[in-house]
């Protein structure tokens, strides 16, 4: 048996983090979590630390009387990622805050298993350049991108005609546009097929999530935007597919569980035996269907893809404005239907800025968030 | 541009052969047909020869006043395969008669694009040994096996949990068993999704075709029989899939056209641009469904898989008895429902014989056919 590989699990108390620990519990011969970090849920982190005894524990925010030896503050993410006993950084941080740890790990030549899609949306060019320059490896944990990675299996970009990201369509897939506009938080959190954190669940309801995934796919696989499409597939069984230049289509299928993409990101390009995912039973699936995206009802999708195409700071602005708008919606401060206009307003104002450096990106990120808050305040007033 | 590769097309006037010529017409920069052989349709062969001007033309049977320079008789298959200007032998001969050409081509270190599944059913051990020993390459043209080859993409057998061959279920998928027993030739030739030759269409109606494919998959991919399953998928969109040891499933999808597997068998492991297959439009598909196989209604499937597991001469007996029974059914000599008992009778009588050599296989092949004819005569009398 080869030596186990050390994993830093950033965001260990979230949906991806807890799924990852279930995977690691089945794969103790191959991997060991040597660093766990959480955002603020220190009680769950304490339970995980008690169970796994990692060499490093970090909490980004809060927790006044932390256990001795725990590290505190946002710097713990990069600190955990850079530990010499860490071979793989599983980045499951929510939002653009995950970017510095991704960059640091790639610059140190490590593998980053990336569940933090904002990393690539905000800093796609910087991140792919870091991986190229320093030999780090970026492997997606999103189910859609894991599907595409598995279907590509080392093929070259010129052999790809189109990448197709499937979308469940979210809870409002069949709702009329005016009803969507006044959807409640409870409505929006009722995702039909996936159990996920609240930010990503709202993004799935607006389809902003799918825009972030298109941008992520562009950076991960080096495929131009005009060869990446989205199709609605309500059953979430086909996790995405690739159409090749000869007309052949390869798809990856499975239950809506993140444990498989997590495991694959750790073991890629190999596969290892694992029984965490129920055996695939197509007869039990019922029928699989596909629908076109209703772009009129879900303007966040087209807006996000346009921001990706625009490049520069536009994707970072889209992402920051969306994060701010989603947070306001979750707080009950704005209606569901206000989000697209708030994000569009931020893009109008800052979308033309240059990207180039991390500093420039943080500046537009902050400006876009402030702009959304100001505009939202005006909505209420 | 690299030099074009010479193709011998054995069975050029059949369904696969004419599809192959459409593919070759689009891929003139890469491939050229240097040898065409047909079974008996000499007028169509003459038209193909006039269009393509191959260096070699052969007719297996009939045609009293053939054009000057045409070769005649069963030996033309091996002769065409062994020509030095032939790099790839596309073997689309119907039935066990295709075996010698496959063996000869593999022994000469060539690529065999194999649409003749009986080659592997009858002589699987001999054929795979010939490929291993002499460096020939065997690439499937069946849509199911092409799908699996594409999904495997060079992965190792130990990474595979199961191969799943999809079956349309044929025209009698929903028929009661007693109605199936008295189905007419016209009923059986009415395949719901695929346009194919008559022998394979009848095999699709009995599901004997799927048994032959299971045996073929076992030999092509080196996967034990207990890890190869069949599931009914009436829409024939998912051409087959692979479940890996980590629980992930990769599937190949597309329209029911043989042009894609033909092209892939020529270009594998590369893919080349081709617009012969309509772009994949999942929204137009309607819904995709799966059903278990009704083994009680389609006994030929289980019987064939058991013959494969049995090994030795059993698969050859199954294949020969099935060929004889299908021919008798197509002639109107026996009812549809008589075929399973005739094949079972031949297996009971000869299935325990040793395989080992081509001579032994031909002997049981002939004995099984004779047995079926004798038993069928008794049915009528």
Interface residues (C-beta under 8 A of the other chain):
Chain A: X150 X151 X153 X154 X155 X159 X161 X164 X231 X233 X238 X241 X243 X244 X245 X246 X247 X248 X249 X250 X251 X252 X253 X254 X260 X263 X264 X267 X270 X271 X272 X273 X274 X275 X276 X277 X278 X279 X280 X282 X283 X285 X286 X287 X288 X289 X290 X291 X292
Chain B: X150 X151 X153 X154 X155 X159 X161 X164 X231 X233 X238 X241 X243 X244 X245 X246 X247 X248 X249 X250 X251 X252 X253 X254 X260 X263 X264 X267 X270 X271 X272 X273 X274 X275 X276 X277 X278 X279 X280 X282 X283 X285 X286 X287 X288 X289 X290 X291 X292
